[in-house]
């Protein structure tokens, strides 16, 4: 089969790889129909995640058709259409029983990271019964690709960890796909103000159409000043970091109000400074999280009922064999006005 293969920082190739086979009785092999590229994949390509080794097939999102199942798989059979979760969970270990699937002792986030992933014609999915979701006939599979990762990530790591409440003033730093997913799902809790901060005017315009009440372009270095003007110098109740670089985490610390929550979503490849000299007395809660995907079934229902429409996030379409071009487009998001790209096999 063909696959997108990582060969070290800034080195990737679309090349021939062996088709995956069943290794454990709990495995399934899935033929990829549609996949996408995540901001985390860009971090991998930059070398921010050194656990990703030369030769790894990248990608952790997608929908497909079950090609083969192991003898212990009971929920799926050959020919079933499925959503692939970015998180692999055995369902039996101590962490899984806590609902912390991201730290499953035999799984967690391993797909496209520690084992071969979804940017390929086929993928092996461990613990298929707990790591795949059935797709009903007639569903919009492009929209459901967003349930692999970005919707539960934005919701769990940003909105739920940030404890967004009715009437809150929240700020989302980063209007990329995950930040916009947090924007969409934060509206379940009717915050009074949603301020979206980014350096890309196109993404800020998109954020307005998705429900942002205020947008701030931070490229002039005055984002803190503008947030304070909007909040009568109180700061925000919730600051959601959705980029993963030191300046955006610093910004969260500067705009958070007393009693507020800073919820980190971004994948950080470098250390950041924690300003305890200003935060120690502010009753601030800081949270980190790797998505557990425990909310995927609920989010699936909201997508199916069109309460939220994540297909709005899709801006570009490519064939799977155009994935190098797709990476160039996604990696130059401001120039290309790109959010999510869909790759179709």
C-alpha positions as CSV (number, residue, x, y, z in Angstrom):
1,X,0.0,0.0,0.0
2,X,1.0,3.7,-0.2
3,X,1.4,5.8,3.0
4,X,2.8,9.1,4.2
5,X,6.0,8.3,6.1
6,X,8.0,10.4,8.5
7,X,11.8,10.3,8.0
8,X,12.9,12.9,10.6
9,X,12.3,16.6,11.1
10,X,11.1,18.2,7.9
11,X,11.4,14.9,6.0
12,X,8.4,13.0,4.7
13,X,7.6,10.8,1.7
14,X,4.6,9.2,0.0
15,X,5.9,5.7,-0.4
16,X,5.2,2.0,-0.6
17,X,4.7,0.2,2.8
18,X,3.5,-3.3,3.7
19,X,-0.3,-3.5,4.2
20,X,-1.0,-4.0,7.9
21,X,-2.2,-7.3,9.2
22,X,-4.0,-8.5,12.3
23,X,-1.4,-8.9,15.1
24,X,-3.7,-9.4,18.1
25,X,-7.1,-10.9,18.3
26,X,-8.5,-7.5,19.3
27,X,-7.3,-5.8,16.2
28,X,-9.1,-4.6,13.1
29,X,-7.6,-3.6,9.7
30,X,-9.5,-0.6,8.2
31,X,-9.4,0.6,4.6
32,X,-9.2,4.4,4.8
33,X,-11.9,6.3,2.9
34,X,-11.2,9.8,4.2
35,X,-8.5,11.2,6.5
36,X,-7.1,14.6,7.3
37,X,-4.0,16.5,8.7
38,X,-3.8,17.7,12.3
39,X,-1.8,20.5,13.8
40,X,-0.2,17.8,15.9
41,X,1.1,16.3,12.7
42,X,2.9,19.6,11.9
43,X,4.5,19.4,15.4
44,X,5.7,15.9,14.5
45,X,7.1,17.1,11.2
46,X,9.0,19.8,13.0
47,X,10.6,17.3,15.3
48,X,8.7,18.5,18.4
49,X,7.8,14.9,19.3
50,X,11.0,12.9,19.4
51,X,9.2,9.6,20.2
52,X,8.1,9.5,16.6
53,X,10.8,7.4,14.8
54,X,12.0,7.3,11.3
55,X,9.7,5.2,9.2
56,X,6.5,5.9,11.1
57,X,3.3,6.3,9.1
58,X,1.7,9.6,10.4
59,X,-2.0,10.4,11.1
60,X,-4.6,9.7,13.7
61,X,-7.9,10.7,12.2
62,X,-10.2,9.2,9.6
63,X,-13.2,7.2,8.5
64,X,-13.1,3.9,6.7
65,X,-14.4,0.4,6.0
66,X,-13.5,-2.6,8.1
67,X,-11.3,-4.9,6.0
68,X,-10.6,-7.6,8.6
69,X,-11.2,-8.2,12.3
70,X,-9.4,-10.3,14.9
71,X,-11.3,-13.3,16.5
72,X,-12.0,-11.4,19.7
73,X,-13.7,-8.4,18.0
74,X,-17.4,-8.5,18.5
75,X,-18.8,-5.1,17.7
76,X,-17.6,-4.9,14.1
77,X,-17.3,-7.0,11.0
78,X,-15.9,-6.8,7.5
79,X,-17.7,-4.1,5.5
80,X,-18.7,-1.9,8.4
81,X,-18.2,1.9,8.0
82,X,-16.4,3.3,11.1
83,X,-15.0,6.4,12.6
84,X,-11.4,5.9,13.8
85,X,-10.7,7.5,17.2
86,X,-7.4,9.2,17.7
87,X,-7.2,7.5,21.1
88,X,-6.7,3.7,21.4
89,X,-8.3,2.2,24.5
90,X,-8.5,-1.3,25.9
91,X,-11.4,-0.5,28.1
92,X,-10.1,-2.8,30.9
93,X,-7.1,-1.1,32.5
94,X,-7.2,1.1,35.6
95,X,-7.1,4.3,33.5
96,X,-9.7,3.2,31.1
97,X,-12.0,2.4,34.0
98,X,-11.6,6.0,35.1
99,X,-12.6,7.2,31.7
100,X,-9.0,8.4,31.1
101,X,-8.6,6.5,27.8
102,X,-5.7,8.8,26.8
103,X,-3.5,7.0,29.4
104,X,-4.6,3.4,28.6
105,X,-1.7,1.3,29.6
106,X,-1.6,-0.5,26.3
107,X,-3.0,2.4,24.2
108,X,-3.7,6.1,24.6
109,X,-2.5,8.3,21.8
110,X,-0.3,5.8,19.9
111,X,-1.9,6.0,16.4
112,X,0.5,7.9,14.0
113,X,2.8,8.4,17.0
114,X,4.1,5.2,18.5
115,X,2.4,2.9,15.9
116,X,1.5,3.4,12.2
117,X,-1.4,5.8,11.6
118,X,-4.1,6.8,9.2
119,X,-2.5,8.7,6.4
120,X,-2.3,5.6,4.4
121,X,-4.5,3.3,2.3
122,X,-5.0,0.9,5.3
123,X,-4.4,1.1,9.0
124,X,-4.4,-1.5,11.9
125,X,-6.5,-0.4,14.8
126,X,-5.7,-2.1,18.2
127,X,-8.6,-2.7,20.6
128,X,-11.1,-2.2,17.8
129,X,-14.2,-2.7,19.9
130,X,-13.3,0.4,22.0
131,X,-11.4,2.4,19.4
132,X,-13.9,2.5,16.5
133,X,-17.4,3.9,16.2
134,X,-20.0,2.7,13.8
135,X,-21.3,5.1,11.1
136,X,-25.0,4.8,10.2
137,X,-25.9,4.5,6.6
138,X,-26.4,7.9,4.9
139,X,-24.2,9.8,7.3
140,X,-21.9,12.6,6.1
141,X,-18.6,10.9,6.5
142,X,-16.6,14.1,5.9
143,X,-18.2,15.8,8.9
144,X,-17.6,12.7,11.0
145,X,-13.8,12.8,10.3
146,X,-14.0,15.8,12.7
147,X,-15.1,13.4,15.5
148,X,-11.8,11.5,15.3
149,X,-9.9,14.2,17.1
150,X,-10.6,18.0,16.9
151,X,-14.2,18.1,18.2
152,X,-13.6,16.0,21.3
153,X,-10.2,17.7,21.8
154,X,-11.6,21.2,21.7
155,X,-14.5,20.2,23.9
156,X,-12.7,18.1,26.5
157,X,-9.4,19.8,26.8
158,X,-10.7,23.4,26.3
159,X,-14.4,23.7,27.2
160,X,-14.8,21.0,29.9
161,X,-11.4,21.5,31.5
162,X,-12.0,25.3,31.4
163,X,-15.3,24.8,33.2
164,X,-17.1,27.2,30.8
165,X,-20.4,28.3,32.4
166,X,-23.4,30.4,31.3
167,X,-22.5,34.1,31.4
168,X,-18.8,33.6,31.3
169,X,-16.4,35.7,29.2
170,X,-14.0,33.3,27.5
171,X,-11.0,33.9,25.3
172,X,-9.8,31.3,22.8
173,X,-6.2,31.9,21.7
174,X,-5.7,30.3,18.3
175,X,-8.4,30.2,15.6
176,X,-7.1,27.0,13.9
177,X,-9.3,23.9,13.6
178,X,-9.0,22.9,17.3
179,X,-9.6,26.5,18.5
180,X,-12.7,26.7,16.3
181,X,-13.9,23.3,17.6
182,X,-13.6,24.8,21.1
183,X,-15.6,27.8,19.9
184,X,-18.3,25.7,18.5
185,X,-18.7,23.4,21.5
186,X,-18.3,26.2,24.1
187,X,-21.7,27.5,22.9
188,X,-23.3,24.4,24.6
189,X,-22.9,26.4,27.8
190,X,-24.0,29.8,26.5
191,X,-21.0,32.0,27.5
192,X,-21.9,35.7,27.4
193,X,-18.7,36.7,25.4
194,X,-16.4,34.6,23.2
195,X,-13.2,36.5,22.3
196,X,-11.1,34.8,19.6
197,X,-7.5,35.8,19.3
198,X,-5.3,35.0,16.3
199,X,-2.8,36.6,13.9
200,X,-4.8,35.6,10.8
201,X,-7.6,37.9,9.7
202,X,-9.2,35.2,7.5
203,X,-9.4,32.8,10.5
204,X,-10.8,35.6,12.6
205,X,-13.5,36.2,10.0
206,X,-14.4,32.5,10.1
207,X,-14.5,32.6,13.9
208,X,-17.2,35.4,13.7
209,X,-19.4,33.2,11.5
210,X,-19.0,30.4,14.0
211,X,-20.2,32.5,16.9
212,X,-17.3,34.6,18.2
213,X,-18.6,37.8,19.7
214,X,-15.3,39.6,19.5
215,X,-12.1,39.0,17.5
216,X,-8.6,40.4,18.1
217,X,-5.7,40.2,15.7
218,X,-2.7,39.8,18.1
219,X,0.0,40.7,15.5
220,X,0.3,44.3,16.8
221,X,1.3,43.1,20.3
222,X,-1.7,44.8,21.9
223,X,-4.0,41.8,22.5
224,X,-3.7,42.1,26.4
225,X,-4.6,45.7,26.3
226,X,-7.6,45.0,24.0
227,X,-8.9,42.2,26.2
228,X,-8.7,44.3,29.3
229,X,-10.6,47.1,27.5
230,X,-13.3,44.5,26.6
231,X,-13.5,43.2,30.2
232,X,-13.3,46.4,32.2
233,X,-9.8,45.4,33.3
234,X,-11.1,42.3,35.0
235,X,-9.7,39.7,32.5
236,X,-11.5,36.7,31.2
237,X,-13.2,33.9,33.1
238,X,-11.7,31.2,30.9
239,X,-8.6,31.4,28.6
240,X,-8.2,28.4,26.2
241,X,-4.8,28.0,24.7
242,X,-5.1,26.3,21.3
243,X,-1.7,26.9,19.6
244,X,1.1,25.3,21.6
245,X,3.8,27.9,21.6
246,X,5.2,30.0,24.5
247,X,3.8,33.4,23.5
248,X,0.2,32.1,23.5
249,X,0.5,30.5,26.9
250,X,2.0,33.7,28.2
251,X,-1.0,35.6,26.8
252,X,-3.4,33.3,28.6
253,X,-1.6,34.1,31.9
254,X,-1.8,37.9,31.2
255,X,-5.5,38.0,30.4
256,X,-6.9,35.6,33.0
257,X,-9.1,37.1,35.7
258,X,-9.3,36.3,39.4
259,X,-10.8,32.9,39.9
260,X,-10.4,32.0,36.2
261,X,-9.4,28.9,34.4
262,X,-6.5,28.5,31.9
263,X,-7.2,25.4,29.8
264,X,-4.3,24.2,27.7
265,X,-5.0,22.4,24.5
266,X,-1.9,23.1,22.4
267,X,0.9,20.6,21.9
268,X,4.0,22.2,23.4
269,X,7.3,21.3,22.0
270,X,9.2,23.9,24.1
271,X,9.1,24.9,27.7
272,X,7.0,27.9,28.8
273,X,7.4,30.3,31.7
274,X,4.8,30.0,34.5
275,X,4.4,33.4,36.1
276,X,3.7,32.5,39.7
277,X,4.8,36.0,40.7
278,X,1.5,37.3,39.3
279,X,-0.7,34.2,39.5
280,X,-0.1,33.0,43.0
281,X,-2.8,35.2,44.5
282,X,-5.4,35.1,41.7
283,X,-7.2,31.8,42.5
284,X,-6.4,30.6,39.0
285,X,-6.7,27.0,37.9
286,X,-4.4,25.7,35.1
287,X,-5.3,22.5,33.4
288,X,-3.6,20.2,30.8
289,X,-5.1,17.3,29.1
290,X,-4.7,14.8,26.3
291,X,-8.1,14.1,24.8
292,X,-9.8,11.0,26.2
293,X,-12.6,10.9,23.6
294,X,-15.2,10.0,26.3
295,X,-17.5,12.7,24.8
296,X,-17.3,11.3,21.3
297,X,-20.7,9.5,21.5
298,X,-22.4,12.7,22.7
299,X,-20.7,14.8,20.1
300,X,-21.7,12.2,17.4
301,X,-25.4,12.8,18.3
302,X,-25.0,16.6,18.1
303,X,-23.3,16.3,14.7
304,X,-26.0,13.9,13.4
305,X,-28.8,16.2,14.6
306,X,-26.9,19.2,13.1
307,X,-26.8,21.1,16.4
308,X,-23.2,21.7,15.4
309,X,-21.9,21.4,11.9
310,X,-18.2,20.7,11.9
311,X,-18.2,20.3,8.1
312,X,-17.8,24.1,8.1
313,X,-14.2,23.6,9.2
314,X,-13.3,21.9,5.9
315,X,-11.7,24.2,3.4
316,X,-9.7,22.0,1.0
317,X,-10.1,18.6,-0.6
318,X,-7.3,16.4,-2.0
319,X,-6.9,12.8,-3.2
320,X,-4.9,10.8,-0.7
321,X,-2.0,10.5,-3.1
322,X,-1.8,14.3,-3.1
323,X,-0.9,14.4,0.6
324,X,2.4,16.1,0.1
325,X,0.6,19.0,-1.6
326,X,-2.0,18.9,1.2
327,X,0.7,19.3,3.8
328,X,2.1,22.3,1.9
329,X,-1.4,23.8,1.9
330,X,-2.1,23.1,5.6
331,X,1.3,24.2,6.6
332,X,0.8,27.6,4.9
333,X,-2.7,28.0,6.3
334,X,-2.7,31.8,6.4
335,X,-1.7,32.1,2.7
336,X,-4.0,29.3,1.6
337,X,-6.9,30.2,3.9
338,X,-6.8,26.6,5.1
339,X,-8.6,25.1,8.1
340,X,-9.2,21.3,7.7
341,X,-8.2,19.4,4.6
342,X,-9.9,16.2,3.6
343,X,-8.0,13.5,1.8
344,X,-10.0,10.9,0.0
345,X,-8.7,7.5,-0.9
